[in-house]
Amino acid sequence: MTRKRADPRPSDTTIIQPLPPKSTVISVPLWPVDESRAAAAAAGAPEPTVPPAAVERARYTLQFSTGETVSVRGTGLIGRRPLPQPAERFDHLIQITDLGMSVSKSHLEFGQHDGEFWVNDRFSGNGTVVRRAPADAVRCEPGRRYLVARGSRVEIGDQFFVVL
């Protein structure tokens, strides 16, 4: 006689299929592609290490519900502990104090394209909502960029920031 009891749930095994890979997040290039640069690169010339002086990115101010105000240009990540992927480069990493942990570690990516500010939810747990006056609120689909006009409010979890 064995002391081992029979398993009371012998047929509850479930095979869980692996999750599909997350889509790659692509940042806006820091300067536009120049055909003469592309031709030079094809000929073996090295890429320039600084963007051309003619390219000027607009400055935006992000005013957070936590009281901080940050002036930004270019690209960045916002979250409790924003961390880029190994192949990613950002101009700004903005950390938000959120004791309720409603903001994900790397909640949101932002950037500029043709002088317009955009945000991209990075598959956060509580999502991102853009409120553009006087239009209705827009819940952001993860992995997709949304243009944000100055004066708009971007809600990330229980926190928010206003783009000025």
mmCIF file of the C-alpha atoms, coordinates in Angstrom:
data_MODEL
# 
_entry.id   MODEL 
# 
loop_
_atom_site.group_PDB 
_atom_site.id 
_atom_site.type_symbol 
_atom_site.label_atom_id 
_atom_site.label_alt_id 
_atom_site.label_comp_id 
_atom_site.label_asym_id 
_atom_site.label_entity_id 
_atom_site.label_seq_id 
_atom_site.pdbx_PDB_ins_code 
_atom_site.Cartn_x 
_atom_site.Cartn_y 
_atom_site.Cartn_z 
_atom_site.occupancy 
_atom_site.B_iso_or_equiv 
_atom_site.pdbx_formal_charge 
_atom_site.auth_seq_id 
_atom_site.auth_comp_id 
_atom_site.auth_asym_id 
_atom_site.auth_atom_id 
_atom_site.pdbx_PDB_model_num 
ATOM 1   C CA . MET A 1 1   ? 0.000   0.000  0.000   1.00 0.00 ? 1   MET A CA 1 
ATOM 2   C CA . THR A 1 2   ? 1.307   3.426  -0.921  1.00 0.00 ? 2   THR A CA 1 
ATOM 3   C CA . ARG A 1 3   ? 1.085   6.516  1.251   1.00 0.00 ? 3   ARG A CA 1 
ATOM 4   C CA . LYS A 1 4   ? 0.886   8.834  -1.753  1.00 0.00 ? 4   LYS A CA 1 
ATOM 5   C CA . ARG A 1 5   ? -2.620  10.129 -2.328  1.00 0.00 ? 5   ARG A CA 1 
ATOM 6   C CA . ALA A 1 6   ? -4.143  10.113 -5.771  1.00 0.00 ? 6   ALA A CA 1 
ATOM 7   C CA . ASP A 1 7   ? -4.207  13.483 -7.529  1.00 0.00 ? 7   ASP A CA 1 
ATOM 8   C CA . PRO A 1 8   ? -7.774  14.847 -7.084  1.00 0.00 ? 8   PRO A CA 1 
ATOM 9   C CA . ARG A 1 9   ? -7.490  16.874 -10.302 1.00 0.00 ? 9   ARG A CA 1 
ATOM 10  C CA . PRO A 1 10  ? -5.955  14.475 -12.839 1.00 0.00 ? 10  PRO A CA 1 
ATOM 11  C CA . SER A 1 11  ? -7.408  16.101 -15.965 1.00 0.00 ? 11  SER A CA 1 
ATOM 12  C CA . ASP A 1 12  ? -6.937  19.804 -15.327 1.00 0.00 ? 12  ASP A CA 1 
ATOM 13  C CA . THR A 1 13  ? -3.729  20.173 -17.322 1.00 0.00 ? 13  THR A CA 1 
ATOM 14  C CA . THR A 1 14  ? -3.909  23.070 -19.750 1.00 0.00 ? 14  THR A CA 1 
ATOM 15  C CA . ILE A 1 15  ? -1.331  23.759 -22.441 1.00 0.00 ? 15  ILE A CA 1 
ATOM 16  C CA . ILE A 1 16  ? -0.719  27.481 -22.698 1.00 0.00 ? 16  ILE A CA 1 
ATOM 17  C CA . GLN A 1 17  ? 0.409   28.674 -26.096 1.00 0.00 ? 17  GLN A CA 1 
ATOM 18  C CA . PRO A 1 18  ? 3.362   31.104 -26.072 1.00 0.00 ? 18  PRO A CA 1 
ATOM 19  C CA . LEU A 1 19  ? 2.487   34.770 -26.447 1.00 0.00 ? 19  LEU A CA 1 
ATOM 20  C CA . PRO A 1 20  ? 3.113   36.313 -29.858 1.00 0.00 ? 20  PRO A CA 1 
ATOM 21  C CA . PRO A 1 21  ? 6.242   38.481 -29.936 1.00 0.00 ? 21  PRO A CA 1 
ATOM 22  C CA . LYS A 1 22  ? 5.692   42.132 -29.084 1.00 0.00 ? 22  LYS A CA 1 
ATOM 23  C CA . SER A 1 23  ? 5.876   44.448 -32.042 1.00 0.00 ? 23  SER A CA 1 
ATOM 24  C CA . THR A 1 24  ? 9.088   46.376 -32.385 1.00 0.00 ? 24  THR A CA 1 
ATOM 25  C CA . VAL A 1 25  ? 8.925   49.999 -31.288 1.00 0.00 ? 25  VAL A CA 1 
ATOM 26  C CA . ILE A 1 26  ? 10.638  52.220 -33.820 1.00 0.00 ? 26  ILE A CA 1 
ATOM 27  C CA . SER A 1 27  ? 11.751  55.714 -32.889 1.00 0.00 ? 27  SER A CA 1 
ATOM 28  C CA . VAL A 1 28  ? 11.741  58.675 -35.239 1.00 0.00 ? 28  VAL A CA 1 
ATOM 29  C CA . PRO A 1 29  ? 15.211  59.278 -36.764 1.00 0.00 ? 29  PRO A CA 1 
ATOM 30  C CA . LEU A 1 30  ? 17.032  62.199 -35.198 1.00 0.00 ? 30  LEU A CA 1 
ATOM 31  C CA . TRP A 1 31  ? 17.576  63.763 -38.619 1.00 0.00 ? 31  TRP A CA 1 
ATOM 32  C CA . PRO A 1 32  ? 15.988  63.191 -42.024 1.00 0.00 ? 32  PRO A CA 1 
ATOM 33  C CA . VAL A 1 33  ? 17.563  60.845 -44.540 1.00 0.00 ? 33  VAL A CA 1 
ATOM 34  C CA . ASP A 1 34  ? 19.665  62.837 -46.963 1.00 0.00 ? 34  ASP A CA 1 
ATOM 35  C CA . GLU A 1 35  ? 20.217  61.247 -50.390 1.00 0.00 ? 35  GLU A CA 1 
ATOM 36  C CA . SER A 1 36  ? 23.767  62.620 -50.630 1.00 0.00 ? 36  SER A CA 1 
ATOM 37  C CA . ARG A 1 37  ? 24.540  61.021 -47.231 1.00 0.00 ? 37  ARG A CA 1 
ATOM 38  C CA . ALA A 1 38  ? 23.050  57.740 -48.422 1.00 0.00 ? 38  ALA A CA 1 
ATOM 39  C CA . ALA A 1 39  ? 25.218  57.869 -51.560 1.00 0.00 ? 39  ALA A CA 1 
ATOM 40  C CA . ALA A 1 40  ? 28.294  58.668 -49.452 1.00 0.00 ? 40  ALA A CA 1 
ATOM 41  C CA . ALA A 1 41  ? 27.512  55.772 -47.118 1.00 0.00 ? 41  ALA A CA 1 
ATOM 42  C CA . ALA A 1 42  ? 27.165  53.441 -50.115 1.00 0.00 ? 42  ALA A CA 1 
ATOM 43  C CA . ALA A 1 43  ? 30.594  54.608 -51.275 1.00 0.00 ? 43  ALA A CA 1 
ATOM 44  C CA . GLY A 1 44  ? 32.080  53.718 -47.882 1.00 0.00 ? 44  GLY A CA 1 
ATOM 45  C CA . ALA A 1 45  ? 32.233  57.201 -46.329 1.00 0.00 ? 45  ALA A CA 1 
ATOM 46  C CA . PRO A 1 46  ? 31.571  57.283 -42.550 1.00 0.00 ? 46  PRO A CA 1 
ATOM 47  C CA . GLU A 1 47  ? 28.224  58.520 -41.210 1.00 0.00 ? 47  GLU A CA 1 
ATOM 48  C CA . PRO A 1 48  ? 28.284  61.928 -39.520 1.00 0.00 ? 48  PRO A CA 1 
ATOM 49  C CA . THR A 1 49  ? 28.100  61.725 -35.714 1.00 0.00 ? 49  THR A CA 1 
ATOM 50  C CA . VAL A 1 50  ? 26.035  64.883 -35.227 1.00 0.00 ? 50  VAL A CA 1 
ATOM 51  C CA . PRO A 1 51  ? 22.811  65.892 -36.950 1.00 0.00 ? 51  PRO A CA 1 
ATOM 52  C CA . PRO A 1 52  ? 23.020  68.611 -39.603 1.00 0.00 ? 52  PRO A CA 1 
ATOM 53  C CA . ALA A 1 53  ? 22.712  72.149 -38.185 1.00 0.00 ? 53  ALA A CA 1 
ATOM 54  C CA . ALA A 1 54  ? 19.718  72.826 -40.460 1.00 0.00 ? 54  ALA A CA 1 
ATOM 55  C CA . VAL A 1 55  ? 17.552  70.358 -38.560 1.00 0.00 ? 55  VAL A CA 1 
ATOM 56  C CA . GLU A 1 56  ? 15.958  72.050 -35.553 1.00 0.00 ? 56  GLU A CA 1 
ATOM 57  C CA . ARG A 1 57  ? 13.632  70.172 -33.256 1.00 0.00 ? 57  ARG A CA 1 
ATOM 58  C CA . ALA A 1 58  ? 10.870  72.036 -31.472 1.00 0.00 ? 58  ALA A CA 1 
ATOM 59  C CA . ARG A 1 59  ? 11.012  72.365 -27.708 1.00 0.00 ? 59  ARG A CA 1 
ATOM 60  C CA . TYR A 1 60  ? 8.044   71.105 -25.703 1.00 0.00 ? 60  TYR A CA 1 
ATOM 61  C CA . THR A 1 61  ? 7.346   71.431 -21.992 1.00 0.00 ? 61  THR A CA 1 
ATOM 62  C CA . LEU A 1 62  ? 5.739   68.534 -20.155 1.00 0.00 ? 62  LEU A CA 1 
ATOM 63  C CA . GLN A 1 63  ? 3.969   69.614 -16.971 1.00 0.00 ? 63  GLN A CA 1 
ATOM 64  C CA . PHE A 1 64  ? 3.339   66.567 -14.726 1.00 0.00 ? 64  PHE A CA 1 
ATOM 65  C CA . SER A 1 65  ? 0.618   66.000 -12.132 1.00 0.00 ? 65  SER A CA 1 
ATOM 66  C CA . THR A 1 66  ? 3.418   65.223 -9.661  1.00 0.00 ? 66  THR A CA 1 
ATOM 67  C CA . GLY A 1 67  ? 4.548   68.870 -9.825  1.00 0.00 ? 67  GLY A CA 1 
ATOM 68  C CA . GLU A 1 68  ? 7.611   68.457 -12.055 1.00 0.00 ? 68  GLU A CA 1 
ATOM 69  C CA . THR A 1 69  ? 8.036   70.329 -15.319 1.00 0.00 ? 69  THR A CA 1 
ATOM 70  C CA . VAL A 1 70  ? 10.437  69.012 -17.961 1.00 0.00 ? 70  VAL A CA 1 
ATOM 71  C CA . SER A 1 71  ? 11.526  70.714 -21.180 1.00 0.00 ? 71  SER A CA 1 
ATOM 72  C CA . VAL A 1 72  ? 12.157  68.185 -23.970 1.00 0.00 ? 72  VAL A CA 1 
ATOM 73  C CA . ARG A 1 73  ? 13.392  67.946 -27.538 1.00 0.00 ? 73  ARG A CA 1 
ATOM 74  C CA . GLY A 1 74  ? 13.659  64.785 -29.558 1.00 0.00 ? 74  GLY A CA 1 
ATOM 75  C CA . THR A 1 75  ? 12.682  61.372 -28.213 1.00 0.00 ? 75  THR A CA 1 
ATOM 76  C CA . GLY A 1 76  ? 12.179  59.919 -24.756 1.00 0.00 ? 76  GLY A CA 1 
ATOM 77  C CA . LEU A 1 77  ? 10.667  57.374 -22.411 1.00 0.00 ? 77  LEU A CA 1 
ATOM 78  C CA . ILE A 1 78  ? 8.375   58.086 -19.452 1.00 0.00 ? 78  ILE A CA 1 
ATOM 79  C CA . GLY A 1 79  ? 7.702   55.645 -16.630 1.00 0.00 ? 79  GLY A CA 1 
ATOM 80  C CA . ARG A 1 80  ? 8.462   54.606 -13.069 1.00 0.00 ? 80  ARG A CA 1 
ATOM 81  C CA . ARG A 1 81  ? 11.885  53.285 -14.136 1.00 0.00 ? 81  ARG A CA 1 
ATOM 82  C CA . PRO A 1 82  ? 12.160  53.861 -17.907 1.00 0.00 ? 82  PRO A CA 1 
ATOM 83  C CA . LEU A 1 83  ? 14.614  51.532 -19.560 1.00 0.00 ? 83  LEU A CA 1 
ATOM 84  C CA . PRO A 1 84  ? 15.255  51.420 -23.310 1.00 0.00 ? 84  PRO A CA 1 
ATOM 85  C CA . GLN A 1 85  ? 15.743  48.134 -25.127 1.00 0.00 ? 85  GLN A CA 1 
ATOM 86  C CA . PRO A 1 86  ? 19.395  47.361 -26.038 1.00 0.00 ? 86  PRO A CA 1 
ATOM 87  C CA . ALA A 1 87  ? 19.128  48.725 -29.607 1.00 0.00 ? 87  ALA A CA 1 
ATOM 88  C CA . GLU A 1 88  ? 17.156  51.858 -28.658 1.00 0.00 ? 88  GLU A CA 1 
ATOM 89  C CA . ARG A 1 89  ? 18.510  55.352 -27.998 1.00 0.00 ? 89  ARG A CA 1 
ATOM 90  C CA . PHE A 1 90  ? 16.530  58.194 -26.470 1.00 0.00 ? 90  PHE A CA 1 
ATOM 91  C CA . ASP A 1 91  ? 17.303  61.821 -25.689 1.00 0.00 ? 91  ASP A CA 1 
ATOM 92  C CA . HIS A 1 92  ? 15.302  61.793 -22.419 1.00 0.00 ? 92  HIS A CA 1 
ATOM 93  C CA . LEU A 1 93  ? 14.444  59.217 -19.748 1.00 0.00 ? 93  LEU A CA 1 
ATOM 94  C CA . ILE A 1 94  ? 11.793  60.727 -17.462 1.00 0.00 ? 94  ILE A CA 1 
ATOM 95  C CA . GLN A 1 95  ? 11.087  58.935 -14.195 1.00 0.00 ? 95  GLN A CA 1 
ATOM 96  C CA . ILE A 1 96  ? 7.723   59.498 -12.479 1.00 0.00 ? 96  ILE A CA 1 
ATOM 97  C CA . THR A 1 97  ? 7.159   58.862 -8.788  1.00 0.00 ? 97  THR A CA 1 
ATOM 98  C CA . ASP A 1 98  ? 3.963   56.837 -8.530  1.00 0.00 ? 98  ASP A CA 1 
ATOM 99  C CA . LEU A 1 99  ? 3.450   55.155 -5.151  1.00 0.00 ? 99  LEU A CA 1 
ATOM 100 C CA . GLY A 1 100 ? 0.271   53.439 -6.405  1.00 0.00 ? 100 GLY A CA 1 
ATOM 101 C CA . MET A 1 101 ? 2.312   51.839 -9.222  1.00 0.00 ? 101 MET A CA 1 
ATOM 102 C CA . SER A 1 102 ? -0.359  52.682 -11.812 1.00 0.00 ? 102 SER A CA 1 
ATOM 103 C CA . VAL A 1 103 ? 2.390   53.860 -14.188 1.00 0.00 ? 103 VAL A CA 1 
ATOM 104 C CA . SER A 1 104 ? 4.376   51.066 -15.852 1.00 0.00 ? 104 SER A CA 1 
ATOM 105 C CA . LYS A 1 105 ? 8.169   50.956 -15.683 1.00 0.00 ? 105 LYS A CA 1 
ATOM 106 C CA . SER A 1 106 ? 8.485   52.062 -19.328 1.00 0.00 ? 106 SER A CA 1 
ATOM 107 C CA . HIS A 1 107 ? 4.939   53.304 -19.855 1.00 0.00 ? 107 HIS A CA 1 
ATOM 108 C CA . LEU A 1 108 ? 5.176   55.689 -22.780 1.00 0.00 ? 108 LEU A CA 1 
ATOM 109 C CA . GLU A 1 109 ? 7.496   56.697 -25.599 1.00 0.00 ? 109 GLU A CA 1 
ATOM 110 C CA . PHE A 1 110 ? 7.399   60.193 -27.061 1.00 0.00 ? 110 PHE A CA 1 
ATOM 111 C CA . GLY A 1 111 ? 9.062   61.981 -29.933 1.00 0.00 ? 111 GLY A CA 1 
ATOM 112 C CA . GLN A 1 112 ? 8.708   64.473 -32.718 1.00 0.00 ? 112 GLN A CA 1 
ATOM 113 C CA . HIS A 1 113 ? 8.147   64.180 -36.420 1.00 0.00 ? 113 HIS A CA 1 
ATOM 114 C CA . ASP A 1 114 ? 8.000   67.234 -38.684 1.00 0.00 ? 114 ASP A CA 1 
ATOM 115 C CA . GLY A 1 115 ? 7.741   69.474 -35.608 1.00 0.00 ? 115 GLY A CA 1 
ATOM 116 C CA . GLU A 1 116 ? 4.705   67.628 -34.202 1.00 0.00 ? 116 GLU A CA 1 
ATOM 117 C CA . PHE A 1 117 ? 4.781   65.929 -30.781 1.00 0.00 ? 117 PHE A CA 1 
ATOM 118 C CA . TRP A 1 118 ? 3.599   62.303 -30.599 1.00 0.00 ? 118 TRP A CA 1 
ATOM 119 C CA . VAL A 1 119 ? 3.159   59.647 -27.906 1.00 0.00 ? 119 VAL A CA 1 
ATOM 120 C CA . ASN A 1 120 ? 3.201   55.852 -28.115 1.00 0.00 ? 120 ASN A CA 1 
ATOM 121 C CA . ASP A 1 121 ? 1.955   53.552 -25.330 1.00 0.00 ? 121 ASP A CA 1 
ATOM 122 C CA . ARG A 1 122 ? 4.524   50.789 -24.786 1.00 0.00 ? 122 ARG A CA 1 
ATOM 123 C CA . PHE A 1 123 ? 2.054   48.038 -23.878 1.00 0.00 ? 123 PHE A CA 1 
ATOM 124 C CA . SER A 1 124 ? 1.567   49.480 -20.387 1.00 0.00 ? 124 SER A CA 1 
ATOM 125 C CA . GLY A 1 125 ? -0.622  47.805 -17.787 1.00 0.00 ? 125 GLY A CA 1 
ATOM 126 C CA . ASN A 1 126 ? -3.072  50.709 -17.335 1.00 0.00 ? 126 ASN A CA 1 
ATOM 127 C CA . GLY A 1 127 ? -2.917  52.278 -20.791 1.00 0.00 ? 127 GLY A CA 1 
ATOM 128 C CA . THR A 1 128 ? -2.645  55.836 -22.056 1.00 0.00 ? 128 THR A CA 1 
ATOM 129 C CA . VAL A 1 129 ? -5.421  58.338 -22.783 1.00 0.00 ? 129 VAL A CA 1 
ATOM 130 C CA . VAL A 1 130 ? -4.961  61.572 -24.767 1.00 0.00 ? 130 VAL A CA 1 
ATOM 131 C CA . ARG A 1 131 ? -7.451  64.375 -24.073 1.00 0.00 ? 131 ARG A CA 1 
ATOM 132 C CA . ARG A 1 132 ? -7.401  67.002 -26.826 1.00 0.00 ? 132 ARG A CA 1 
ATOM 133 C CA . ALA A 1 133 ? -9.749  69.912 -26.187 1.00 0.00 ? 133 ALA A CA 1 
ATOM 134 C CA . PRO A 1 134 ? -12.504 70.167 -27.412 1.00 0.00 ? 134 PRO A CA 1 
ATOM 135 C CA . ALA A 1 135 ? -12.431 66.636 -28.907 1.00 0.00 ? 135 ALA A CA 1 
ATOM 136 C CA . ASP A 1 136 ? -13.295 63.465 -26.998 1.00 0.00 ? 136 ASP A CA 1 
ATOM 137 C CA . ALA A 1 137 ? -10.634 61.489 -25.144 1.00 0.00 ? 137 ALA A CA 1 
ATOM 138 C CA . VAL A 1 138 ? -8.688  58.954 -27.206 1.00 0.00 ? 138 VAL A CA 1 
ATOM 139 C CA . ARG A 1 139 ? -7.522  55.680 -25.631 1.00 0.00 ? 139 ARG A CA 1 
ATOM 140 C CA . CYS A 1 140 ? -4.161  54.895 -27.245 1.00 0.00 ? 140 CYS A CA 1 
ATOM 141 C CA . GLU A 1 141 ? -3.654  51.542 -28.890 1.00 0.00 ? 141 GLU A CA 1 
ATOM 142 C CA . PRO A 1 142 ? -0.273  50.135 -27.764 1.00 0.00 ? 142 PRO A CA 1 
ATOM 143 C CA . GLY A 1 143 ? 2.487   50.388 -30.354 1.00 0.00 ? 143 GLY A CA 1 
ATOM 144 C CA . ARG A 1 144 ? 0.763   53.155 -32.339 1.00 0.00 ? 144 ARG A CA 1 
ATOM 145 C CA . ARG A 1 145 ? 1.753   56.835 -32.441 1.00 0.00 ? 145 ARG A CA 1 
ATOM 146 C CA . TYR A 1 146 ? -0.742  59.583 -31.624 1.00 0.00 ? 146 TYR A CA 1 
ATOM 147 C CA . LEU A 1 147 ? -0.158  63.271 -32.354 1.00 0.00 ? 147 LEU A CA 1 
ATOM 148 C CA . VAL A 1 148 ? -0.586  65.480 -29.303 1.00 0.00 ? 148 VAL A CA 1 
ATOM 149 C CA . ALA A 1 149 ? -1.254  69.203 -29.745 1.00 0.00 ? 149 ALA A CA 1 
ATOM 150 C CA . ARG A 1 150 ? 0.006   71.771 -27.262 1.00 0.00 ? 150 ARG A CA 1 
ATOM 151 C CA . GLY A 1 151 ? -2.439  72.148 -24.383 1.00 0.00 ? 151 GLY A CA 1 
ATOM 152 C CA . SER A 1 152 ? -3.487  68.483 -24.528 1.00 0.00 ? 152 SER A CA 1 
ATOM 153 C CA . ARG A 1 153 ? -3.486  66.244 -21.467 1.00 0.00 ? 153 ARG A CA 1 
ATOM 154 C CA . VAL A 1 154 ? -1.919  62.766 -21.589 1.00 0.00 ? 154 VAL A CA 1 
ATOM 155 C CA . GLU A 1 155 ? -3.077  60.389 -18.854 1.00 0.00 ? 155 GLU A CA 1 
ATOM 156 C CA . ILE A 1 156 ? -0.780  57.518 -17.878 1.00 0.00 ? 156 ILE A CA 1 
ATOM 157 C CA . GLY A 1 157 ? -2.254  55.348 -15.141 1.00 0.00 ? 157 GLY A CA 1 
ATOM 158 C CA . ASP A 1 158 ? -3.325  57.595 -12.245 1.00 0.00 ? 158 ASP A CA 1 
ATOM 159 C CA . GLN A 1 159 ? -0.851  60.313 -13.313 1.00 0.00 ? 159 GLN A CA 1 
ATOM 160 C CA . PHE A 1 160 ? -0.942  62.765 -16.237 1.00 0.00 ? 160 PHE A CA 1 
ATOM 161 C CA . PHE A 1 161 ? 1.032   65.475 -17.984 1.00 0.00 ? 161 PHE A CA 1 
ATOM 162 C CA . VAL A 1 162 ? 0.065   68.477 -20.095 1.00 0.00 ? 162 VAL A CA 1 
ATOM 163 C CA . VAL A 1 163 ? 2.005   69.251 -23.274 1.00 0.00 ? 163 VAL A CA 1 
ATOM 164 C CA . LEU A 1 164 ? 2.897   72.954 -23.527 1.00 0.00 ? 164 LEU A CA 1 
# 
